[in-house]
Amino acid sequence: MPAKSKAQQMAAGAALSAKRGETKKSELKGASKEMYESMSEKQLEEFAETKRKSLPYKKD
């Protein structure tokens, strides 16, 4: 499932980085922290690899 906004894509990227051990879990905030806890690495990869060019910054 692709990300629906740039903010969602960036949050997924941050959560994925923490899942892989590249950043600390304690550095996560808000949506990225929730994504880290509730999504698998595979799901986070799908969100994070979405191209951002045509996405809105925030989804209403």
N, CA, C and O atoms as a Tripos MOL2 file, in Angstrom:
@<TRIPOS>MOLECULE
protein
  240   239    60     0     0
PROTEIN
NO_CHARGES

@<TRIPOS>ATOM
      1 N           0.8430   -1.1670    0.0000 N.3       1 MET1
      2 CA          0.0000    0.0000    0.0000 C.3       1 MET1
      3 C           0.8960    1.2410    0.0000 C.2       1 MET1
      4 O           1.7230    1.3860    0.9000 O.2       1 MET1
      5 N           0.7610    2.1150   -0.9530 N.am      2 PRO2
      6 CA          1.6000    3.3130   -1.0000 C.3       2 PRO2
      7 C           1.1390    4.3730    0.0040 C.2       2 PRO2
      8 O          -0.0170    4.3820    0.4260 O.2       2 PRO2
      9 N           2.0440    5.2490    0.3710 N.am      3 ALA3
     10 CA          1.7230    6.3600    1.2660 C.3       3 ALA3
     11 C           0.7820    7.3260    0.5550 C.2       3 ALA3
     12 O           0.8200    7.4500   -0.6690 O.2       3 ALA3
     13 N          -0.0510    7.9990    1.3130 N.am      4 LYS4
     14 CA         -1.0190    8.9350    0.7450 C.3       4 LYS4
     15 C          -0.5800   10.3890    0.8570 C.2       4 LYS4
     16 O          -1.2250   11.2730    0.2930 O.2       4 LYS4
     17 N           0.5160   10.6500    1.5810 N.am      5 SER5
     18 CA          1.0310   12.0100    1.7010 C.3       5 SER5
     19 C           2.5360   11.9700    1.9460 C.2       5 SER5
     20 O           3.0950   10.9340    2.3080 O.2       5 SER5
     21 N           3.1820   13.1210    1.7410 N.am      6 LYS6
     22 CA          4.6210   13.2120    1.9720 C.3       6 LYS6
     23 C           4.9330   12.9990    3.4480 C.2       6 LYS6
     24 O           5.9260   12.3550    3.7870 O.2       6 LYS6
     25 N           4.0970   13.5340    4.3230 N.am      7 ALA7
     26 CA          4.3090   13.3910    5.7580 C.3       7 ALA7
     27 C           4.2550   11.9170    6.1670 C.2       7 ALA7
     28 O           5.0640   11.4630    6.9760 O.2       7 ALA7
     29 N           3.3100   11.1810    5.6100 N.am      8 GLN8
     30 CA          3.1810    9.7560    5.9190 C.3       8 GLN8
     31 C           4.3980    8.9910    5.3960 C.2       8 GLN8
     32 O           4.8940    8.0860    6.0670 O.2       8 GLN8
     33 N           4.8700    9.3390    4.2280 N.am      9 GLN9
     34 CA          6.0220    8.6770    3.6430 C.3       9 GLN9
     35 C           7.2750    8.9330    4.4770 C.2       9 GLN9
     36 O           8.0740    8.0210    4.6900 O.2       9 GLN9
     37 N           7.4490   10.1580    4.9470 N.am     10 MET10
     38 CA          8.6170   10.4850    5.7620 C.3      10 MET10
     39 C           8.5530    9.8040    7.1320 C.2      10 MET10
     40 O           9.5740    9.3450    7.6440 O.2      10 MET10
     41 N           7.3620    9.7370    7.7240 N.am     11 ALA11
     42 CA          7.1960    9.0580    9.0130 C.3      11 ALA11
     43 C           7.5250    7.5740    8.8740 C.2      11 ALA11
     44 O           8.1550    6.9900    9.7560 O.2      11 ALA11
     45 N           7.1010    6.9670    7.7750 N.am     12 ALA12
     46 CA          7.3940    5.5560    7.5350 C.3      12 ALA12
     47 C           8.9000    5.3460    7.3670 C.2      12 ALA12
     48 O           9.4430    4.3470    7.8380 O.2      12 ALA12
     49 N           9.5640    6.2670    6.7090 N.am     13 GLY13
     50 CA         11.0080    6.1810    6.5440 C.3      13 GLY13
     51 C          11.7360    6.2500    7.8780 C.2      13 GLY13
     52 O          12.6970    5.5150    8.1000 O.2      13 GLY13
     53 N          11.2870    7.1240    8.7590 N.am     14 ALA14
     54 CA         11.8950    7.2420   10.0820 C.3      14 ALA14
     55 C          11.6630    5.9690   10.8990 C.2      14 ALA14
     56 O          12.5760    5.4840   11.5660 O.2      14 ALA14
     57 N          10.4500    5.4320   10.8460 N.am     15 ALA15
     58 CA         10.1330    4.2030   11.5710 C.3      15 ALA15
     59 C          10.9370    3.0280   11.0260 C.2      15 ALA15
     60 O          11.4170    2.1930   11.7930 O.2      15 ALA15
     61 N          11.0820    2.9620    9.7270 N.am     16 LEU16
     62 CA         11.8550    1.8900    9.0970 C.3      16 LEU16
     63 C          13.3210    1.9650    9.5220 C.2      16 LEU16
     64 O          13.9460    0.9380    9.7860 O.2      16 LEU16
     65 N          13.8580    3.1550    9.5880 N.am     17 SER17
     66 CA         15.2350    3.3440   10.0220 C.3      17 SER17
     67 C          15.4290    2.8270   11.4520 C.2      17 SER17
     68 O          16.4420    2.1970   11.7550 O.2      17 SER17
     69 N          14.4740    3.0920   12.3110 N.am     18 ALA18
     70 CA         14.5550    2.6150   13.6910 C.3      18 ALA18
     71 C          14.4010    1.0930   13.7550 C.2      18 ALA18
     72 O          15.0760    0.4360   14.5480 O.2      18 ALA18
     73 N          13.5170    0.5310   12.9260 N.am     19 LYS19
     74 CA         13.3370   -0.9320   12.8940 C.3      19 LYS19
     75 C          14.6230   -1.6250   12.5020 C.2      19 LYS19
     76 O          14.9370   -2.6980   13.0190 O.2      19 LYS19
     77 N          15.3640   -1.0250   11.6010 N.am     20 ARG20
     78 CA         16.6090   -1.6100   11.1120 C.3      20 ARG20
     79 C          17.7900   -1.3310   12.0360 C.2      20 ARG20
     80 O          18.8850   -1.8490   11.8160 O.2      20 ARG20
     81 N          17.5740   -0.5120   13.0710 N.am     21 GLY21
     82 CA         18.6340   -0.2150   14.0180 C.3      21 GLY21
     83 C          19.5450    0.9170   13.6060 C.2      21 GLY21
     84 O          20.5950    1.1190   14.2160 O.2      21 GLY21
     85 N          19.1670    1.6570   12.5850 N.am     22 GLU22
     86 CA         19.9980    2.7580   12.0950 C.3      22 GLU22
     87 C          19.8290    4.0070   12.9540 C.2      22 GLU22
     88 O          20.7500    4.8180   13.0570 O.2      22 GLU22
     89 N          18.6610    4.1680   13.5710 N.am     23 THR23
     90 CA         18.4120    5.2580   14.5110 C.3      23 THR23
     91 C          17.7940    4.6650   15.7670 C.2      23 THR23
     92 O          17.3510    3.5160   15.7700 O.2      23 THR23
     93 N          17.7660    5.4490   16.8270 N.am     24 LYS24
     94 CA         17.2200    4.9730   18.0900 C.3      24 LYS24
     95 C          15.7040    5.1100   18.1200 C.2      24 LYS24
     96 O          15.1490    6.0730   17.5910 O.2      24 LYS24
     97 N          15.0440    4.1490   18.7380 N.am     25 LYS25
     98 CA         13.5910    4.2000   18.8680 C.3      25 LYS25
     99 C          13.1750    5.4230   19.6840 C.2      25 LYS25
    100 O          12.1110    5.9930   19.4440 O.2      25 LYS25
    101 N          13.9910    5.8210   20.6300 N.am     26 SER26
    102 CA         13.6730    6.9620   21.4920 C.3      26 SER26
    103 C          13.6340    8.2900   20.7300 C.2      26 SER26
    104 O          13.0900    9.2740   21.2310 O.2      26 SER26
    105 N          14.2020    8.3210   19.5340 N.am     27 GLU27
    106 CA         14.1930    9.5370   18.7170 C.3      27 GLU27
    107 C          12.8840    9.7080   17.9430 C.2      27 GLU27
    108 O          12.6250   10.7850   17.4060 O.2      27 GLU27
    109 N          12.0640    8.6670   17.8810 N.am     28 LEU28
    110 CA         10.8100    8.7280   17.1350 C.3      28 LEU28
    111 C           9.7580    9.5060   17.9050 C.2      28 LEU28
    112 O           9.7170    9.4780   19.1350 O.2      28 LEU28
    113 N           8.8980   10.2090   17.1490 N.am     29 LYS29
    114 CA          7.8030   10.9770   17.7410 C.3      29 LYS29
    115 C           6.5490   10.7840   16.9000 C.2      29 LYS29
    116 O           6.6320   10.4890   15.7080 O.2      29 LYS29
    117 N           5.4090   10.9490   17.5130 N.am     30 GLY30
    118 CA          4.1350   10.9760   16.8060 C.3      30 GLY30
    119 C           3.8560    9.7690   15.9450 C.2      30 GLY30
    120 O           3.9160    8.6290   16.4070 O.2      30 GLY30
    121 N           3.5460   10.0300   14.6760 N.am     31 ALA31
    122 CA          3.1290    8.9790   13.7400 C.3      31 ALA31
    123 C           4.2280    7.9450   13.5030 C.2      31 ALA31
    124 O           3.9420    6.7550   13.3690 O.2      31 ALA31
    125 N           5.4770    8.3910   13.4520 N.am     32 SER32
    126 CA          6.5550    7.4330   13.2000 C.3      32 SER32
    127 C           6.6920    6.4480   14.3580 C.2      32 SER32
    128 O           7.0110    5.2790   14.1390 O.2      32 SER32
    129 N           6.4580    6.9020   15.5740 N.am     33 LYS33
    130 CA          6.5280    6.0130   16.7370 C.3      33 LYS33
    131 C           5.3940    4.9850   16.6950 C.2      33 LYS33
    132 O           5.6020    3.8080   16.9920 O.2      33 LYS33
    133 N           4.2000    5.4390   16.3250 N.am     34 GLU34
    134 CA          3.0600    4.5280   16.2040 C.3      34 GLU34
    135 C           3.2910    3.5090   15.0830 C.2      34 GLU34
    136 O           2.9750    2.3290   15.2360 O.2      34 GLU34
    137 N           3.8400    3.9690   13.9650 N.am     35 MET35
    138 CA          4.1230    3.0690   12.8470 C.3      35 MET35
    139 C           5.1570    2.0270   13.2490 C.2      35 MET35
    140 O           5.0270    0.8540   12.8990 O.2      35 MET35
    141 N           6.1800    2.4470   13.9820 N.am     36 TYR36
    142 CA          7.2270    1.5290   14.4240 C.3      36 TYR36
    143 C           6.6230    0.3800   15.2320 C.2      36 TYR36
    144 O           7.0010   -0.7780   15.0540 O.2      36 TYR36
    145 N           5.6870    0.7060   16.1150 N.am     37 GLU37
    146 CA          5.1060   -0.2860   17.0120 C.3      37 GLU37
    147 C           4.0630   -1.1710   16.3330 C.2      37 GLU37
    148 O           3.8970   -2.3270   16.7210 O.2      37 GLU37
    149 N           3.3650   -0.6560   15.3380 N.am     38 SER38
    150 CA          2.2270   -1.3960   14.8010 C.3      38 SER38
    151 C           2.4430   -2.0320   13.4190 C.2      38 SER38
    152 O           1.6150   -2.8290   12.9780 O.2      38 SER38
    153 N           3.5310   -1.6970   12.7380 N.am     39 MET39
    154 CA          3.7300   -2.1870   11.3770 C.3      39 MET39
    155 C           4.9880   -3.0460   11.2730 C.2      39 MET39
    156 O           5.9460   -2.8720   12.0260 O.2      39 MET39
    157 N           4.9590   -3.9770   10.3190 N.am     40 SER40
    158 CA          6.1330   -4.8150   10.0650 C.3      40 SER40
    159 C           7.1280   -4.0510    9.1980 C.2      40 SER40
    160 O           6.8010   -3.0130    8.6230 O.2      40 SER40
    161 N           8.3340   -4.5740    9.1140 N.am     41 GLU41
    162 CA          9.3610   -3.9380    8.2900 C.3      41 GLU41
    163 C           8.9340   -3.9140    6.8230 C.2      41 GLU41
    164 O           9.1910   -2.9360    6.1210 O.2      41 GLU41
    165 N           8.2910   -4.9680    6.3600 N.am     42 LYS42
    166 CA          7.8130   -5.0520    4.9720 C.3      42 LYS42
    167 C           6.7840   -3.9500    4.6860 C.2      42 LYS42
    168 O           6.8500   -3.2890    3.6500 O.2      42 LYS42
    169 N           5.8400   -3.7600    5.6060 N.am     43 GLN43
    170 CA          4.8270   -2.7220    5.4230 C.3      43 GLN43
    171 C           5.4720   -1.3390    5.3990 C.2      43 GLN43
    172 O           5.1080   -0.4950    4.5800 O.2      43 GLN43
    173 N           6.4180   -1.1100    6.2890 N.am     44 LEU44
    174 CA          7.1040    0.1800    6.3290 C.3      44 LEU44
    175 C           7.8820    0.4300    5.0480 C.2      44 LEU44
    176 O           7.9290    1.5620    4.5660 O.2      44 LEU44
    177 N           8.4920   -0.6100    4.4890 N.am     45 GLU45
    178 CA          9.2050   -0.4610    3.2220 C.3      45 GLU45
    179 C           8.2700   -0.0010    2.1180 C.2      45 GLU45
    180 O           8.6250    0.8670    1.3190 O.2      45 GLU45
    181 N           7.0670   -0.5840    2.0700 N.am     46 GLU46
    182 CA          6.1040   -0.2120    1.0330 C.3      46 GLU46
    183 C           5.7020    1.2560    1.1520 C.2      46 GLU46
    184 O           5.5870    1.9510    0.1430 O.2      46 GLU46
    185 N           5.4890    1.7280    2.3690 N.am     47 PHE47
    186 CA          5.1370    3.1390    2.5660 C.3      47 PHE47
    187 C           6.3160    4.0440    2.2320 C.2      47 PHE47
    188 O           6.1540    5.0590    1.5550 O.2      47 PHE47
    189 N           7.4900    3.6770    2.7030 N.am     48 ALA48
    190 CA          8.6620    4.5400    2.5510 C.3      48 ALA48
    191 C           9.1520    4.6430    1.1110 C.2      48 ALA48
    192 O           9.7480    5.6570    0.7460 O.2      48 ALA48
    193 N           8.9230    3.6290    0.2810 N.am     49 GLU49
    194 CA          9.4250    3.6820   -1.0920 C.3      49 GLU49
    195 C           8.5020    4.4250   -2.0460 C.2      49 GLU49
    196 O           8.8230    4.5460   -3.2280 O.2      49 GLU49
    197 N           7.3730    4.9230   -1.5740 N.am     50 THR50
    198 CA          6.4530    5.6910   -2.4060 C.3      50 THR50
    199 C           7.1360    6.9570   -2.9240 C.2      50 THR50
    200 O           7.7860    7.6670   -2.1560 O.2      50 THR50
    201 N           6.9970    7.2380   -4.1950 N.am     51 LYS51
    202 CA          7.5460    8.4590   -4.7840 C.3      51 LYS51
    203 C           6.7610    9.6540   -4.2530 C.2      51 LYS51
    204 O           5.5310    9.6220   -4.2160 O.2      51 LYS51
    205 N           7.4610   10.7000   -3.8430 N.am     52 ARG52
    206 CA          6.8060   11.8480   -3.2180 C.3      52 ARG52
    207 C           6.3990   12.9470   -4.1870 C.2      52 ARG52
    208 O           5.6660   13.8580   -3.8040 O.2      52 ARG52
    209 N           6.8470   12.8840   -5.4090 N.am     53 LYS53
    210 CA          6.6420   13.9870   -6.3480 C.3      53 LYS53
    211 C           5.1810   14.4170   -6.4820 C.2      53 LYS53
    212 O           4.8990   15.6160   -6.4600 O.2      53 LYS53
    213 N           4.2650   13.4980   -6.6180 N.am     54 SER54
    214 CA          2.8690   13.8710   -6.8640 C.3      54 SER54
    215 C           2.0000   13.8390   -5.6020 C.2      54 SER54
    216 O           0.7840   14.0070   -5.6950 O.2      54 SER54
    217 N           2.5920   13.6280   -4.4380 N.am     55 LEU55
    218 CA          1.8120   13.5570   -3.2040 C.3      55 LEU55
    219 C           1.6200   14.9150   -2.5620 C.2      55 LEU55
    220 O           2.5100   15.7610   -2.6400 O.2      55 LEU55
    221 N           0.4770   15.1470   -1.9270 N.am     56 PRO56
    222 CA          0.3160   16.3760   -1.1370 C.3      56 PRO56
    223 C           1.1360   16.2560    0.1480 C.2      56 PRO56
    224 O           1.4570   15.1430    0.5630 O.2      56 PRO56
    225 N           1.4850   17.3860    0.7910 N.am     57 TYR57
    226 CA          2.2510   17.2740    2.0210 C.3      57 TYR57
    227 C           1.4370   16.5950    3.1120 C.2      57 TYR57
    228 O           1.9330   15.7080    3.8060 O.2      57 TYR57
    229 N           0.1820   17.0150    3.2600 N.am     58 LYS58
    230 CA         -0.6980   16.4050    4.2570 C.3      58 LYS58
    231 C          -1.9880   15.9710    3.5950 C.2      58 LYS58
    232 O          -2.4760   16.6370    2.6820 O.2      58 LYS58
    233 N          -2.5310   14.8810    4.0370 N.am     59 LYS59
    234 CA         -3.8160   14.3780    3.5430 C.3      59 LYS59
    235 C          -4.8990   14.8330    4.5010 C.2      59 LYS59
    236 O          -4.8110   14.5810    5.7020 O.2      59 LYS59
    237 N          -5.9180   15.5000    3.9860 N.am     60 ASP60
    238 CA         -7.0110   15.9930    4.8510 C.3      60 ASP60
    239 C          -7.8880   14.8770    5.3420 C.2      60 ASP60
    240 O          -8.8460   15.1220    6.0750 O.2      60 ASP60
@<TRIPOS>BOND
     1     1     2 1
     2     2     3 1
     3     3     4 2
     4     3     5 am
     5     5     6 1
     6     6     7 1
     7     7     8 2
     8     7     9 am
     9     9    10 1
    10    10    11 1
    11    11    12 2
    12    11    13 am
    13    13    14 1
    14    14    15 1
    15    15    16 2
    16    15    17 am
    17    17    18 1
    18    18    19 1
    19    19    20 2
    20    19    21 am
    21    21    22 1
    22    22    23 1
    23    23    24 2
    24    23    25 am
    25    25    26 1
    26    26    27 1
    27    27    28 2
    28    27    29 am
    29    29    30 1
    30    30    31 1
    31    31    32 2
    32    31    33 am
    33    33    34 1
    34    34    35 1
    35    35    36 2
    36    35    37 am
    37    37    38 1
    38    38    39 1
    39    39    40 2
    40    39    41 am
    41    41    42 1
    42    42    43 1
    43    43    44 2
    44    43    45 am
    45    45    46 1
    46    46    47 1
    47    47    48 2
    48    47    49 am
    49    49    50 1
    50    50    51 1
    51    51    52 2
    52    51    53 am
    53    53    54 1
    54    54    55 1
    55    55    56 2
    56    55    57 am
    57    57    58 1
    58    58    59 1
    59    59    60 2
    60    59    61 am
    61    61    62 1
    62    62    63 1
    63    63    64 2
    64    63    65 am
    65    65    66 1
    66    66    67 1
    67    67    68 2
    68    67    69 am
    69    69    70 1
    70    70    71 1
    71    71    72 2
    72    71    73 am
    73    73    74 1
    74    74    75 1
    75    75    76 2
    76    75    77 am
    77    77    78 1
    78    78    79 1
    79    79    80 2
    80    79    81 am
    81    81    82 1
    82    82    83 1
    83    83    84 2
    84    83    85 am
    85    85    86 1
    86    86    87 1
    87    87    88 2
    88    87    89 am
    89    89    90 1
    90    90    91 1
    91    91    92 2
    92    91    93 am
    93    93    94 1
    94    94    95 1
    95    95    96 2
    96    95    97 am
    97    97    98 1
    98    98    99 1
    99    99   100 2
   100    99   101 am
   101   101   102 1
   102   102   103 1
   103   103   104 2
   104   103   105 am
   105   105   106 1
   106   106   107 1
   107   107   108 2
   108   107   109 am
   109   109   110 1
   110   110   111 1
   111   111   112 2
   112   111   113 am
   113   113   114 1
   114   114   115 1
   115   115   116 2
   116   115   117 am
   117   117   118 1
   118   118   119 1
   119   119   120 2
   120   119   121 am
   121   121   122 1
   122   122   123 1
   123   123   124 2
   124   123   125 am
   125   125   126 1
   126   126   127 1
   127   127   128 2
   128   127   129 am
   129   129   130 1
   130   130   131 1
   131   131   132 2
   132   131   133 am
   133   133   134 1
   134   134   135 1
   135   135   136 2
   136   135   137 am
   137   137   138 1
   138   138   139 1
   139   139   140 2
   140   139   141 am
   141   141   142 1
   142   142   143 1
   143   143   144 2
   144   143   145 am
   145   145   146 1
   146   146   147 1
   147   147   148 2
   148   147   149 am
   149   149   150 1
   150   150   151 1
   151   151   152 2
   152   151   153 am
   153   153   154 1
   154   154   155 1
   155   155   156 2
   156   155   157 am
   157   157   158 1
   158   158   159 1
   159   159   160 2
   160   159   161 am
   161   161   162 1
   162   162   163 1
   163   163   164 2
   164   163   165 am
   165   165   166 1
   166   166   167 1
   167   167   168 2
   168   167   169 am
   169   169   170 1
   170   170   171 1
   171   171   172 2
   172   171   173 am
   173   173   174 1
   174   174   175 1
   175   175   176 2
   176   175   177 am
   177   177   178 1
   178   178   179 1
   179   179   180 2
   180   179   181 am
   181   181   182 1
   182   182   183 1
   183   183   184 2
   184   183   185 am
   185   185   186 1
   186   186   187 1
   187   187   188 2
   188   187   189 am
   189   189   190 1
   190   190   191 1
   191   191   192 2
   192   191   193 am
   193   193   194 1
   194   194   195 1
   195   195   196 2
   196   195   197 am
   197   197   198 1
   198   198   199 1
   199   199   200 2
   200   199   201 am
   201   201   202 1
   202   202   203 1
   203   203   204 2
   204   203   205 am
   205   205   206 1
   206   206   207 1
   207   207   208 2
   208   207   209 am
   209   209   210 1
   210   210   211 1
   211   211   212 2
   212   211   213 am
   213   213   214 1
   214   214   215 1
   215   215   216 2
   216   215   217 am
   217   217   218 1
   218   218   219 1
   219   219   220 2
   220   219   221 am
   221   221   222 1
   222   222   223 1
   223   223   224 2
   224   223   225 am
   225   225   226 1
   226   226   227 1
   227   227   228 2
   228   227   229 am
   229   229   230 1
   230   230   231 1
   231   231   232 2
   232   231   233 am
   233   233   234 1
   234   234   235 1
   235   235   236 2
   236   235   237 am
   237   237   238 1
   238   238   239 1
   239   239   240 2
@<TRIPOS>SUBSTRUCTURE
     1 MET1         2 RESIDUE 1 A MET
     2 PRO2         6 RESIDUE 1 A PRO
     3 ALA3        10 RESIDUE 1 A ALA
     4 LYS4        14 RESIDUE 1 A LYS
     5 SER5        18 RESIDUE 1 A SER
     6 LYS6        22 RESIDUE 1 A LYS
     7 ALA7        26 RESIDUE 1 A ALA
     8 GLN8        30 RESIDUE 1 A GLN
     9 GLN9        34 RESIDUE 1 A GLN
    10 MET10       38 RESIDUE 1 A MET
    11 ALA11       42 RESIDUE 1 A ALA
    12 ALA12       46 RESIDUE 1 A ALA
    13 GLY13       50 RESIDUE 1 A GLY
    14 ALA14       54 RESIDUE 1 A ALA
    15 ALA15       58 RESIDUE 1 A ALA
    16 LEU16       62 RESIDUE 1 A LEU
    17 SER17       66 RESIDUE 1 A SER
    18 ALA18       70 RESIDUE 1 A ALA
    19 LYS19       74 RESIDUE 1 A LYS
    20 ARG20       78 RESIDUE 1 A ARG
    21 GLY21       82 RESIDUE 1 A GLY
    22 GLU22       86 RESIDUE 1 A GLU
    23 THR23       90 RESIDUE 1 A THR
    24 LYS24       94 RESIDUE 1 A LYS
    25 LYS25       98 RESIDUE 1 A LYS
    26 SER26      102 RESIDUE 1 A SER
    27 GLU27      106 RESIDUE 1 A GLU
    28 LEU28      110 RESIDUE 1 A LEU
    29 LYS29      114 RESIDUE 1 A LYS
    30 GLY30      118 RESIDUE 1 A GLY
    31 ALA31      122 RESIDUE 1 A ALA
    32 SER32      126 RESIDUE 1 A SER
    33 LYS33      130 RESIDUE 1 A LYS
    34 GLU34      134 RESIDUE 1 A GLU
    35 MET35      138 RESIDUE 1 A MET
    36 TYR36      142 RESIDUE 1 A TYR
    37 GLU37      146 RESIDUE 1 A GLU
    38 SER38      150 RESIDUE 1 A SER
    39 MET39      154 RESIDUE 1 A MET
    40 SER40      158 RESIDUE 1 A SER
    41 GLU41      162 RESIDUE 1 A GLU
    42 LYS42      166 RESIDUE 1 A LYS
    43 GLN43      170 RESIDUE 1 A GLN
    44 LEU44      174 RESIDUE 1 A LEU
    45 GLU45      178 RESIDUE 1 A GLU
    46 GLU46      182 RESIDUE 1 A GLU
    47 PHE47      186 RESIDUE 1 A PHE
    48 ALA48      190 RESIDUE 1 A ALA
    49 GLU49      194 RESIDUE 1 A GLU
    50 THR50      198 RESIDUE 1 A THR
    51 LYS51      202 RESIDUE 1 A LYS
    52 ARG52      206 RESIDUE 1 A ARG
    53 LYS53      210 RESIDUE 1 A LYS
    54 SER54      214 RESIDUE 1 A SER
    55 LEU55      218 RESIDUE 1 A LEU
    56 PRO56      222 RESIDUE 1 A PRO
    57 TYR57      226 RESIDUE 1 A TYR
    58 LYS58      230 RESIDUE 1 A LYS
    59 LYS59      234 RESIDUE 1 A LYS
    60 ASP60      238 RESIDUE 1 A ASP
